[in-house]
Amino acid sequence: MTDMKTPKISRREMLGGGGAAVAGAAVLATPLKQADAAPKAPRWGMVMDLRRCIGCRACTVACKAENDVSLGRFRTVIQEKTWGTFPKTKKVFLPIMCNHCEGNKKDKVPPCVKVCPEFPGERKKWTSPSGKKIRYRHGATYKRPDGLILIDKSLCIGCGKCIDACPYGVRSFDPFVKAGKDPMKQAADKCDMCKHRIDNGVEPACVTTCQGRARIFGDLSDPGSEVSKLVKEHSLETPDNVLLPDEGTIPNVFYIDPDKVLKTVYRQREKGKLDHYMDQIP
Amino acid sequence: MNKLNRRNFMTLAGASGAALAAGVGGSEKALAGSIKLQKSGRDFSPTTLKERKAIPTACWGCVTRDAMIGFVEDGRLKKLDGNPNSIRTMGVICAKAQAGVNQVYFPDRILYPLRRVGKRGEHKWKRVSWDAALDEIAGRLKKLRDAGTPEKFMYHYGRHKASQAATMYDFMAAYGTKTIGNHTSICEGSKWVGQESLWGGMYDNWDYDNTEFVVNFGSNQFETHTNHIPTSQRLIRAMVERGVPLYTFDVRLSATAAKSTEWVPIKPGKDGLVMLSMCNVIMNEGLYRKDHFKYMRVTADHNASVDDKIAAVKANVAKFTPEFASSESGVPAAKIKQIARGFAKAKSACLITYRGAVMHFHGADQERAAMLLSAITNNLDTKGGRVMGVGAGWKAPSSPKAEVHKGLNIRDGFPGEAAFPTHHVSQSILPLIKDGQFGRPEVYWWSCHNPAYVYGDNKEIEAIMKDESIMPFTITSNIVYDESSALADIILPDVTYLERWDWEDMVSPPQVAEFYIRQPLVKPLGEARCQGDVWPDLAKRIGFELVYKDKEDYVRQSCEMTPGVKEAGGFEYMKKHGVWHDKNAKPNFGFFEREVDVSGDGVILDEKTGVYWNWKKAGAASEAEARSKGYLGTKGAKKAYVAQNIEGTPRSAYPPNTKFLKSGLLDFYSDNFAAKGFSAFPTYTPIPEHEKMGKDDLILTTFKIAVHTHSRTSHCKWLSEIKHDNPAWINPRTAGERGIKNGDTIKVASAIGEMTTTAYVTEGILPGVIAISYHLGRRYSGIYGSGKSDPINGGAAADRDAGNIWWKKHGSHPNALIPNWSDPISGGQRWMDTVVQVARA
C-alpha cells in the first residue's frame, strides 16, 4: 500500500444520492456525443480497486446467497497470495469473476460464446433502458446487447465446452439445474452480474456488500459513470489492468493496481481444472 | 425420536410464515442504464424475477450487530444485506452476516425440545413437548426459590446483549438469582479493566473518519472486531481516499497487517512496552501536547501542575527507551522512533489495540499504556483519536424484583486470582463449581454459549459438565447440537437471531447513537422458541409474573418509552425503518470539557482530589463528616460525583462510572492498582513463563479470521466451505529447525495437553511463534462444521447441498493446550502466553 491516490469525488458522494446529479453532469460534459450516441445500450463493467479490497469474502458469500450457488463451486472468489521474505512479507487479495468479455477485435464474440454449440441461435430483441429494441443472436451462451455474457440454461446441452473454453475458468456445472436440452446433464453456470438486480436498478450483490467499496459497477459507455471516470483517471484500458490481456478477450472488468501486483497474485486456471476458482483461506 | 420428513419441513417451514413488516427500499424502479443504480435495500429472485419482501432487522453473527435488511421470498429467507439507512454500517455487512441464511436453514438444526435418556454425554435423547420441558424446569426452579436458595440456579451466557440480555436479567431478578455468568474475560476483558481504571468507562471507538494516522497493536481490524463493519470500512476508506497511514504491530501477517502501510512484527506480550517506549520518544523529544495533561493524574498528587505532570510522565517512561523496547520486542528502535514521531506530529492520531495486545499476563496494564500514549498526544476523546464509544440508551420495562435476590460467588475467579474482575472471570466458573468452596449451582443453564469448546483446557471443562455429581442438572437453549449441548439434560430449541425481536444498541462510529431493532424475518422453524418468549411463560409456571407478555411486546414497550424513538413514531416506525438516530445530535467529542454547575444543594469540593461531590447523595451523615472523611473515604461518594476542578473550572471530566473509585481525572497514577501491589503508573511486566523459555520452546498465539466467529459459524456451509481447516502458522526458519515442511503433520504440546495439526509454513509470521486460529476442530457442529450430522436428527438430507460437501478436514482446536489462567489484574484469560513444543508427528 504505497501509492494512495485521492479521488476527486468520493465514491459515496457519487453513488449516495448524487446519482442523478452525476448523470446530469455527464450529459453537460459531452452533450453532443451523448445525444448522438443516444443511450443505445449500456455497457456494463466493473472496476476492482485493489487498494480497497481487504479480502473479507463478503462478496463471495453474498454471491452464494443471492444466486443460491451450490457447494463445490463459486461465481466469484478472492484469490490471495503471500510472498517475500520475513519481515518484508506481502499479502494481497484479488477478487475475480467473469470478465463479461467484449470478445476479440475481429468478431466481438468471446471464446465461451464462440464454442457454444447452441450459438448463434434464435434472433431476439432486447429492450434497452431507453426503450429501444436491439436485435441480437441468442444462444445457450450469448452476449446481450448491454455486454453481459449470459447463459440460457433452458437451451444448454451440458456439453461443458464453454467451461473449457473460458481462459479465466469461471464457469462450472450447476448441480442444481439440469441442462434444458439434455436433462441427463447439468447446465453450465457462472456470474451473470446479477442481471435480475441490475435490470431492476439495483447493483450486483457483491457490490452492495463490499465494505471497502473495492467493487465499482456501472455503465462503461456513459462517460459520467463512476466506472468510466475511474477507467479514465487510472488509465485502466491497458494490458496491465485486466486479466490475461494476451487472450484478446477484451475484459469489461478492470483493476486499479498501483502496486502492480496483479501479475504476482493472479493464479490462472490449469487446463481442465478449476482449483484456482475455489475461494479458500489458507 | 419422532421422525418427521425433515426435508419438507426445512424447505417449507417458512412458507406459512406470517407476512411481517413492510419493506424498506421502496423507491421507484430505476432504469438500468440510467446509472441511477440503487445500493441495496431491494432484492429480486434470480429465477422468478419477483421482488423479494424487504424487512429491516439486525445481525447477531458477532457482537457488532449490524443493521440489516432481510429479503424473503414465499416465506423463506433468501438473502441479507446492509440497511442503507444505518449511520453505523452504511449499508454493508460482512461474510458472516451474509451467511446468516445458513443459520436458519442448516440441516442439523435443533427443532424440538429434547430430554436426555441415556447417561449424560451418551447422545441418547427423546423428543418432549415444550410443556413437559418447561414444567420440569419450573419444578426444579420453584423448589430452589421456595427454599430461599434461588442462587443455586445459574445462567451462563456467551453472547447476550441489548434486549436479549435485558429480558434475561429481568427474569433472573424477578426470580431471584444473581448467579449469572458471562464470557467477556475470554474475549477482551483485560482491555476494559485497563480502560475503566482510568477512563471511568469503557469501549473505545476509533474515529477513522477524522484521523490522520493510525497505529494498531494486535487488532485484526480488517477481518474481525467487536465493531467490525462500522469501523473497518471507515479505516480502509481513510487510507485510500485520504492517504492515512496504518502501522500494524502483530506477530502474524493478518489481512489487517497485509493491508497496512507497514507490518511491524512484534514478540507476544511486548506491545505495552513498545507503547511506553513511544511515550519515551514523544516526551524526550518534546512532541507531547499539553492539552490533555490537565485531565490526567500521573502522580500521587491530584493537584499537580501541568509542568509537574509532564516531568512525572517523562520520569516514569525514562527507563523504556526505544533501545530497551527493541531488545525485548524485536522491533527496531529506529522503527519505534519513526512511528512515535509520526503519531505525535499528526494532526490527529488513533491508537488501536485488541486481543493481541491485551490477552496476556498484565494485559490490563498494556491497555493503560495505550491510553497514556493517546492522552499525551491529545488524541483521547478528540476528533480523529481514540474516543469513548456512544451506543443507544434504550428505556425498557422492568418486572418486580424477587424478595430474595442473591448469587453464588463463583463468577470472579478463585480467591486472589484477579484484583479487579469487573468483567468477571468466566474461564474459572466451571473450575470453581468443581472446587465447590463457594457452593455449586443445582441447575446450570447456558445459552448462546459453548463452554466445553470455548474455554481454555476445554477437555477439563467438558469433564466437569459431564459429571452429574458436580453438575446435577443442566439445560441449554441452542440452535445447534455442539460440544456442550451434548452435555445437557434438557435441550430447548432456540430461535436464530433472524426469527426474533430485539432492540439493539451497539456503538456508532460517528459518535451519534443509533437505535435499531431486530425483527423476525420468518416464522421460527420447527418448535423453536425465542427465550424472550419463554421467560414470561416460565415465570408463570414458577409462580410470578413479568411485565411483558413476549419479546415483541417487550420491544414494543421499549420503543414507546424511549425518548426520541417514541417521538419518531415508536414501534411502528422502527418496524418500518429498522434504524433511528437523532439528526440534531452533536457527535460526542470533547465531552470531558463540559462545564458543570456545582451550585446544587450538598455539592462540596474535595480539596485533595479536586472532585465536586454531593455529600447528601452519597449518604454521608453530615457535611462535616463528609469533609473530614473526604471523597475517597466516603462509601457511596463515587455515585455522588458531580465534576472535577480543572484549573479552577468545574468540568464533567471523566466520571467514575465503573467499579473503580477514582477522581474525575484519568487515573494514570492509580491508587487502586497500588493498593493491590501493582505499579500505580503503567509499566512493563515481562510474562513470567516467557522469561523461563527453553531454547526450543515456542509461544502459541491464537487468532480469528474473517469468515468465522469463535464457535457459532462452523455449521454455516458457505463459511466452512471457504475455511474449514486451521493449519498452524509457522515461520520457515522455525519450521526448518524442526525439520518441518509445509503441509507436514505436526504435534504441538504444552504443559497441559497436546494436539496434532498441519504446518502452514509461511513468511507471514514471526520466528519463535506458532499461531493457530480457534474456530475450528469441532467435534459436533453438524455436517458442515464437523463432517457428521448431529446424533439426534441426522437431518443432513434436508439440504440439497449436503451431497455437495467436498471438504474432508475440519481443523484442530488449540484450546486443549491453553490453561485457564488469568491476568492477575483483570481476570482476563491469557490466550497469548502459552509456551509449547512443536515437532513433526
Interface residues (C-beta under 8 A of the other chain):
Chain A: M1 T2 M4 K5 T6 P7 S10 R12 L15 G16 G19 A20 V22 A23 A26 P39 A41 P42 D49 R51 R52 I54 G55 C56 R57 A58 T60 V61 A62 K64 A65 E66 N67 D68 S70 L71 G72 T82 W83 G84 T85 F86 P87 T89 K90 K91 V92 F93 S128 P129 S130 D146 P175 F176 D192 C194 H196 R197 I198 D199 N200 G201 V202 E203 A205 V207 T208 T209 C210 Q211 G212 R213 F217 G218 D219 D222 G224 S225 D279 Q280 I281 P282
Chain B: K29 A30 L31 A32 G33 S34 I35 K36 L37 Q38 K39 S40 G41 R42 D43 F44 S45 P46 L49 E51 K78 K79 L80 D81 G82 M90 G91 V92 I93 C94 A95 A97 Q98 A99 V101 F222 E223 I229 S232 Q233 I236 R237 M239 V240 E241 R242 G243 L246 L253 A255 T256 A257 A258 K259 S260 T261 W263 V264 P265 I705 A706 V707 K717 W718 L719 E721 I722 K723 P727 N731 P732 R733 Y760 T762 E763 G764 I765 L766 P767 R800 D801 N804 I805 W806
